[in-house]
Amino acid sequence: MRKGPSPDVPVVWEYRRKDLPVKVVARHDIWRKIEDPDGTQGWMAARLLSRTRTAIVTGGVDINGGRAGDTALWHERNGEYVYIPGTINIILHISAALTPGAMTRALITCTEAKTAALQELLAPSCYSSGIATGSGTDGCIIVSDLTSPVKLTDAGKHNKLGELIGRAVIGAVKEALYLQTYLCAYTQFDVIARIGRYGVDTKGLPETLSRQPEFVVYTSLYVHLLDQLTWELITPEQALEPANALLALMGMQTALTHANIQTMLSAYQTGLKSKYIHAAL
């Protein structure tokens, strides 16, 4: 265990008392501060606190990331297809004996968790304006220890195993995406990352502007209006006032008389060009 919640903090002692329960007294990111019955405390990575599941993930959606329902790129004919690099492969090892039904449910939970990780990172589809739900070549292997005395029959979201699968896969997918493509909260905190999936031309936009906190936040809200229009959750009339308010907050001297995807993108593009021309002066 460590004295602080970081891999940079040296290990000060090893915890070998597997027979005694521990209590989580604090949390920080993937780290948990634990306390045993004797009052001994220390920090451990959350993945070390449970031996019931392990998720191994390769991650890449920067080239092949897509959203379910995007226009297909190829048709399989006589077993032939074109390979596109970039994928998320998951091996989920569960140290318990699962029934066939539980194995199937574990696969569903694992897939939902992968998609949740991509949604939380706002990973863009490479083929539409949507948020990616995976890549076109993702795969998953579920491994169950049939020799284990622990027998489990469910792995859904209301079940503890489902919770553990979700936590393990979300964490592992995010870590894999960061290690392979540097996709993370920091790199996504950028105007280009937030609105780029809608095809806005951000060429020449200086980083001092593209990463300006207020500009990123207001752009994110503007993009969410675009998303809700796309999903038909709001009408153009309902989007008009908040869209104009956000354009004004971003200092864009453009105003909409009616709101739809095309007019909103055009207004943003015009305002964006004026902002980085002004920033360059």
FENHU-V783753 format. One record per residue. PHI is phi in radians with two decimals (999 if undefined). OMEGA is omega in radians with two decimals (none if undefined). Layout:
# FENHU-V783753
PHI,OMEGA + PHI,OMEGA
This chain:
# FENHU-V783753
999,-3.08 + -2.04,3.12 + -1.40,-3.14 + -2.45,-3.08 + -1.45,-3.13 + -2.81,3.06 + -1.20,3.11 + -1.39,3.10 + -1.44,-3.09 + -1.07,3.02 + -1.27,-3.08 + -1.79,3.04 + -2.81,3.12 + -1.77,-3.13 + -1.83,-3.07 + -2.00,-3.01 + -1.58,-3.06 + -1.21,-3.06 + -1.45,-3.07 + -1.86,3.11 + -1.29,3.07 + -2.18,-3.13 + -2.05,3.07 + -1.44,-3.08 + -1.88,3.12 + -2.78,-3.14 + -2.32,3.04 + -2.66,-3.11 + 0.97,-3.14 + -1.54,-3.06 + -1.71,3.10 + -2.28,3.04 + -1.59,-3.06 + -1.96,3.13 + -2.38,3.12 + -1.61,-3.08 + -1.02,3.12 + -1.49,-3.13 + 1.59,3.10 + -1.22,-3.10 + -2.15,3.08 + -3.04,-3.10 + -1.75,3.08 + -2.40,3.02 + -1.16,-3.05 + -1.02,-3.09 + -1.18,3.12 + -1.53,-3.06 + -1.46,-3.12 + -2.39,3.12 + -1.94,-3.07 + -1.53,-3.13 + -2.69,3.08 + -2.43,3.11 + -1.99,3.08 + -1.96,-2.98 + -2.34,2.84 + -1.84,-3.02 + -2.38,3.04 + -2.90,3.11 + -2.25,-3.08 + -1.27,-3.12 + -1.91,-2.98 + -2.09,-3.13 + -1.14,-3.13 + -2.59,3.12 + -2.01,3.12 + -0.95,-3.11 + 1.76,3.07 + -1.06,3.10 + -1.05,-3.10 + -1.23,3.13 + -1.73,-3.11 + -2.71,3.05 + -2.01,3.08 + -1.42,3.10 + -2.34,-3.13 + 0.95,3.06 + 1.36,-3.13 + -1.84,3.10 + -2.70,-3.14 + -1.69,-3.14 + -1.44,3.07 + -2.04,-3.09 + -1.22,3.12 + 1.80,-3.06 + -2.80,3.04 + -2.07,3.08 + -1.93,-3.07 + -2.17,2.94 + -1.99,-3.10 + -1.93,-3.13 + -1.78,-3.13 + -2.10,-3.08 + -1.48,3.08 + -2.70,3.12 + -1.55,-3.12 + -1.78,3.02 + -1.25,3.09 + -0.96,3.11 + -1.12,3.12 + -1.17,3.09 + -1.09,3.13 + -1.11,-3.14 + -1.16,3.09 + -1.09,3.11 + -1.13,3.11 + -1.13,3.14 + -1.08,3.12 + -1.08,3.14 + -1.13,3.10 + -1.08,-3.13 + -1.16,3.08 + -1.03,3.14 + -1.14,3.11 + -1.06,3.12 + -1.08,3.13 + -1.17,3.11 + -1.12,-3.12 + -1.15,3.11 + -1.59,-3.07 + 0.92,3.12 + -1.15,-3.05 + -1.41,2.95 + -1.22,3.09 + -1.50,-3.01 + -2.18,3.13 + -2.73,3.11 + -1.52,-3.08 + -1.45,3.02 + -1.50,-3.08 + -1.12,3.02 + -1.91,-3.14 + 2.82,3.00 + -1.96,-3.09 + -1.31,-3.07 + -2.28,-3.11 + -1.13,3.08 + -2.56,3.14 + -2.58,3.05 + -2.12,3.07 + -1.82,3.12 + -1.98,3.12 + -2.09,3.13 + -1.53,-3.08 + -1.25,3.10 + -1.55,-3.10 + -1.21,3.07 + -1.27,3.13 + -1.49,-3.13 + -1.86,-3.13 + -2.18,-3.06 + -2.02,-3.09 + -2.56,3.09 + -2.46,3.13 + -1.40,-3.05 + -1.18,3.13 + -1.54,-3.08 + -1.83,-3.11 + -1.04,3.11 + -1.07,3.10 + -1.07,3.08 + -1.06,-3.11 + -1.14,3.08 + -1.07,-3.14 + -1.02,-3.12 + -1.12,-3.11 + -1.14,-3.08 + -1.22,3.11 + -1.02,3.14 + -1.11,-3.10 + -1.22,3.11 + -1.11,3.13 + -1.09,3.14 + -1.15,3.14 + -1.13,3.13 + -1.12,3.10 + -1.18,-3.08 + -1.18,-3.09 + -1.57,-3.02 + -2.26,-3.11 + 1.09,3.07 + -1.34,-3.12 + -2.81,-3.12 + -1.04,-3.11 + -1.15,-3.11 + -1.22,3.12 + -1.43,3.10 + -1.41,-3.03 + -2.75,-3.14 + -1.01,-3.12 + -1.08,-3.14 + -1.18,-3.06 + -1.38,-3.02 + -1.96,-3.09 + -1.03,-3.10 + -1.18,3.07 + -1.64,3.04 + 1.41,3.11 + -1.21,3.13 + -1.36,-3.13 + -1.92,-3.13 + -1.05,3.12 + 1.53,-3.13 + -1.26,-3.11 + -1.20,-3.11 + -1.09,3.12 + -1.06,3.11 + -1.60,-3.06 + -1.18,-3.14 + -1.92,3.10 + -1.12,-2.99 + -0.89,-3.10 + -1.12,-3.13 + -1.15,3.12 + -1.13,-3.10 + -1.13,-3.13 + -1.15,3.08 + -1.10,3.12 + -1.05,3.12 + -1.17,3.11 + -1.12,3.11 + -1.11,3.13 + -1.17,3.01 + -1.09,3.10 + -1.07,3.12 + -1.06,-3.09 + -1.18,3.01 + -1.15,3.12 + -1.07,-3.11 + -1.44,-3.13 + 1.07,3.06 + -1.54,3.04 + -2.33,3.13 + -1.66,3.07 + -0.98,3.12 + -1.11,3.13 + -1.25,-3.11 + -1.44,-2.98 + -1.05,-3.07 + -1.10,3.12 + -1.12,3.11 + -1.12,3.11 + -1.14,3.12 + -1.11,-3.14 + -1.21,3.08 + -1.04,3.12 + -1.17,3.12 + -1.11,3.12 + -1.46,3.12 + 1.28,3.14 + -1.64,-3.07 + -1.46,3.09 + -2.34,3.13 + -2.38,-3.13 + -1.62,3.00 + -1.71,3.00 + -2.64,-3.02 + -2.01,2.89 + -2.58,-3.06 + -1.00,-3.06 + -1.16,-3.11 + -1.19,3.12 + -1.17,3.11 + -1.18,3.12 + -1.11,3.13 + -1.12,3.13 + -1.15,-3.12 + -1.05,3.11 + -1.10,3.13 + -1.14,3.14 + -1.14,3.14 + -1.07,3.13 + -1.16,-3.14 + -1.19,-3.07 + -1.42,2.97 + -1.20,3.11 + -1.13,-3.13 + -1.17,-3.11 + -1.38,-3.11 + -1.33,none
